[in-house]
Amino acid sequence: MAGIIRFLIVWLLAFGGDAAAQGYRLLGDRVEVSRAGHWQDWTVPRGTSIIRADGTVEPRFMRRDINAVLNAGQFRYVSEGDTLTGGIDAAGSNIEQAPFVIDGDEATYWQPELDRPVADWWVDIDLGRVVVAERIAVRFADSGDPFLKFRVMVSDGRTTFTNVRQREFFRVGLVNIANKTEREFVFEVEPRGVEDLPGTAVQIVRIEALESDGVRGSEIDEETYAALPEVDRGAIDYFRRTRAGRQIRVEQGIYDALPVEEQAPPRHYRRERPRLAEVEVIALGDNAARLTRPTIEDWARHEQRYTRPISDGLLSTFQFLREYDRLRDENQVQIDLGAKYWLDRIRLLSPGEPPPAYQLRIADGSLNPDGELVWRLFDERLNREARLQVEESFPVQEVRYIDLRRLAFAAGDNEKGQISEIQAYGEGYVSEVVMVSPIVKLRRSALFGVLHWTAETPRDTHVEVRTRSGDELLRIAHYFTPRGSEISQNTWERRSEDRRGPVVIEELPGADWSNWSEVYHTSGEAFKSPSPRRYMLFEVRLKTSDPFRAARLLDLNLDFSPPLVDQAFAELWPVRGVEPGRTEEFTLYVRPKFRVGNPGFDRIRLQSSSAVRLELVSVRAGSENLLRLGGGTSLWPGALQVVPGEQGVLDLFFAEPVTEPTLYAIRFRTQIFLGHTQFFAELSHTDFPARVQEVSAGEATELVSSQALVAVVDLEEGRLLEDVTVTPPILTPNGDGINDEGAIEAKIFAVEGDKRLRVEVFDLSGRQLRDLSRQEARPSGVHRVLWDGRDDTGRLVSPGVYVVRLGLDTDASRQRTETVRLVRVVY
């Protein structure tokens, strides 16, 4: 029964919780993301972003030369079965005050208990992970005294294998001459053994007092002594003055019995107040490999769990590297940082017996034509001296993947090849942070409107947003043990109640969800995913090409409103067997479905993913049976108003809003220039201009069986520019309306995305006279550019022969991306 109750609790949390706790806030007419708690529920690669208390989210800045104690508390690790957190590990006395030595505030301090022996005046600081420390600074409070004598000890975190598990410490700093005035000390951490790199591996730092003057901290006059609180009063020493003028310390009783002439003035002391204010451990920088690792709880099911020993921040865990198998491409170790970081060095740490030969590779995530990562290989390296720290330095560049291979080396076959840590260092903001929202759940299907966001985007930075939408959710149950390991449902059910862990419901987009939309480059763009829908997702990318500039996102809002119709589906026919570049006839079937309260629509807009004119043939409405027999109501030719627009847009206007379900058969002619040409249909209403409802591909009718809005054709390899003409070939720009302009036309195939169509006019010497180039959002299709016989200054050119060059800026590896034609100008 307890297991069932636990399941119900998890189910309610997953499906019945407050939207404000799920990465967004639902208001009456919009989805809002504006608070720190919202962003914290988004899926973001670990370590890549910083969420401020005011709700601002920005990329993490990777630092050099950090004080590693300040964020020690952010790191957790497992040691001998215990989960530990960085910070104060232990103290010989007054452990309650010990955290003050790592709080970054020199006004606070740790003071050991003065009634304890000096042997108990020590504090251990656990950095929470191993760092490469270059120097350690120790500062004592101005309001107290420095340690009279002390030393600084460090440990790399490993323990001995004796019955009493103890850490091994070695000394990096020593003050063995009595000091009462200096309050700041900086100790360089020198490499040990054969190491030739600066710094050494450190996880634990111990500050240990060696001597104290105790009740004789400093000598003061009698009046000052009397004014001190009792706890601060130190010793009073009494002295007998000899005939030779020497002073000998004696007990107070003896002093009181001495003649006055033999009593030297007593000496009064303030009690020593040893107060340690701050300890700084200056390390190489933020280690991207450790910052991006999963939490302890997530390691068990993380896809990179095999890399845990070499990126968990502990020198005590390690991995034995086997020699890289070049034939099978096996045995290498690869780390995915989850995002691109600006890095310039990778350091490898080993507990002992490091690989005698190795090679590192890095990649920024770019793929080659085969879909494989493009790697940068460094030289093969030998480590004959068995150095426990080695490093690869390189110019600052974006890095996401790190690959390490142990290479064959006959002289080192017996070496175990142990690697404890792969550390990655650099400086700058993470160059691309990808954040994905939880699934946004509306109470019912709605029409998504305009997407707004507020951001700070300095030069070389920008924000990109994409969306997905759908009406179905896939819910998957995951069963766990009390210790957090995932098990099958059968195993979970066979366990006794006290051995069952929680059941977590994972929600995923269902089969009807769209792919990620085109990018929203600017705030205020209309929703680009199918709508109306009940569910949707945001994806936000914060990008920078400058390591020292970052985009910051303050909020994100998406408007929504009731749909014009409950649902609208469309099917295209035919979708195959079409000749590219040739005029073909298509039929688009559109079926709207209504719910009570839907205002309906009075316009249907048609267009395709190519810049091609749609020539309307007919529009009929009626039942499937009527349309099958060629019947139904003829709307065009008829009452329907047809208005062609730019870029192949075709608007169909109804005299009255449509509020009743029926099937529409829209016949039109057009040409296909893409391998996969997408057709679009949108519904709108004059009274609600802000609402535009896209018609979804789906089963609109049984008359055809495509359930698609994409026409597929086979394009010849290399086909790009065809049928380039200049009409008329002879221009007579006399202003008489006859051949005053030349029409430069071309058919462009298989090019998608925003491209620049280059149209330039040259004289026969090669001098450019006119640039008629323009950007084309949908470059595939038929394009027509007019030239009026004038140059860029507006003057008519001289009579003669001119060259028209037409081309397209494209990264496609096709032929004929550029062509020329001749045109004559006469008067």
Number of C-alpha atoms within 10 A of each C-alpha: 7 11 19 12 11 15 19 13 15 16 17 11 13 15 12 10 11 12 17 15 12 20 23 26 18 18 11 8 14 17 21 20 22 22 22 19 19 22 25 17 16 18 14 18 18 15 22 26 20 16 19 14 10 11 18 19 23 23 26 18 23 24 17 16 15 17 23 25 26 18 15 20 16 13 20 19 17 12 13 6 7 8 10 16 18 21 25 25 19 15 20 18 22 18 19 10 15 27 18 21 28 26 18 15 11 17 13 21 25 23 22 25 16 18 8 12 14 18 12 17 24 22 25 20 24 26 28 26 25 26 26 26 26 21 22 21 17 20 20 25 21 16 13 16 22 27 28 22 18 22 17 21 19 25 20 23 23 19 14 10 9 7 6 8 10 12 15 14 18 14 13 17 21 16 15 12 10 14 15 16 11 13 18 14 14 14 15 15 22 16 18 15 8 11 16 13 17 16 21 23 26 25 26 26 28 22 22 22 22 18 17 22 16 20 18 19 21 16 16 15 12 14 9 13 20 12 10 13 8 10 8 16 20 21 18 16 16 21 21 23 17 13 9 6 10 10 16 11 14 13 11 14 9 13 19 12 10 14 9 11 10 16 18 18 13 15 16 23 22 22 22 23 22 27 22 27 29 24 28 20 27 22 24 22 20 22 25 28 25 24 21 19 25 20 15 13 11 13 17 16 12 14 9 14 14 15 20 22 19 27 28 29 27 27 24 18 19 22 18 17 21 18 19 19 14 11 6 7 8 12 15 18 19 18 21 18 23 22 23 23 30 27 24 17 16 21 17 19 25 25 20 17 17 28 30 25 21 22 18 22 17 22 20 20 18 11 12 10 7 6 8 10 15 15 18 13 12 14 10 12 16 15 15 13 10 20 22 25 25 17 15 16 12 11 10 16 18 22 24 20 21 22 18 19 23 24 22 16 16 9 10 19 12 10 16 16 24 22 25 25 28 27 22 27 22 26 20 20 27 31 28 25 25 19 19 20 22 20 20 18 19 15 8 11 20 22 22 29 23 17 22 19 18 16 19 15 17 13 12 14 19 21 25 16 23 20 23 23 27 22 19 15 16 11 13 11 14 15 23 20 17 12 11 14 14 17 14 11 13 9 12 21 13 10 13 10 13 10 14 21 21 21 22 19 19 13 15 14 19 14 11 12 19 16 13 16 17 15 15 19 12 14 17 14 12 17 24 20 22 22 27 29 23 18 22 23 18 20 19 21 20 25 25 23 17 16 22 15 20 28 25 22 23 19 19 20 20 20 19 23 16 17 24 28 27 20 19 25 22 26 29 26 20 20 20 13 10 18 15 18 19 12 13 14 17 21 20 22 25 25 21 23 17 18 15 8 12 15 19 23 25 18 23 22 21 20 21 22 23 27 23 23 21 21 16 19 14 15 22 21 21 17 15 19 12 13 17 12 8 10 14 19 15 16 18 18 13 11 11 17 14 17 11 16 14 10 21 19 17 21 19 19 20 17 10 12 16 18 19 12 16 14 21 26 25 20 20 17 15 18 23 29 29 24 17 19 20 17 19 20 22 17 22 23 22 12 11 11 8 13 22 24 26 22 25 23 21 19 19 25 20 12 14 14 15 21 20 21 26 22 21 20 18 14 18 11 10 14 14 22 22 16 11 18 19 21 15 15 15 18 22 20 20 14 10 8 9 10 18 17 21 24 17 22 18 20 19 26 24 22 20 15 13 13 18 16 20 16 22 18 26 18 16 12 8 10 10 16 17 20 16 14 15 12 13 17 15 17 27 26 24 23 18 13 16 14 20 17 26 16 17 12 8 10 9 14 17 14 13 13 15 22 20 22 17 22 20 22 13 15 9 11 9 12 11 13 19 14 14 14 15 16 20 16 20 14 9
